[in-house]
Every structure is written in C-alpha cells, then in structure tokens.
C-alpha cells in the first residue's frame, strides 16, 4: 500500500484499516507457528503497512 493512498483516506477508514491489518497479522503469525507459510515475507509487509497507517495517523494528530 502506497503512502499517497493513505493521505487521501479519511481518518475513520484509516482506523478501520489499522484494526483489520492488525487482525490479519495476528492470524498470519498464529498460522505460521503451526505450519510455515508459503511466503513468510507477507508478515513483514503487513507490519510495514501497519507502520505506514500509524505514521499517517500520528502525522494528522500532530498537524492539528
């Protein structure tokens, strides 16, 4: 997910996206513990998406 997409997204949608990405990450971690994922790099990319969303939310909070 590109940062430019996040800039145009309303704050309430960003919070929903953050919650869904966190849930997705926890499910991937659990399934990876039980049996290895085909592509474990997905965990890393999901963490990066979460960080991008948090960064945008923090930027908006500090900009006020």
PETA-V786902 format. One record per helix or strand. SS is the DSSP state (@ for helix, = for strand). FROM is the first residue (numbers start at 1). TO is the last residue. Records with the same first field share a line. If there is no record, write none. Layout:
SS: FROM-TO ; FROM-TO
This chain:
@: 3-8 ; 11-34 ; 41-63
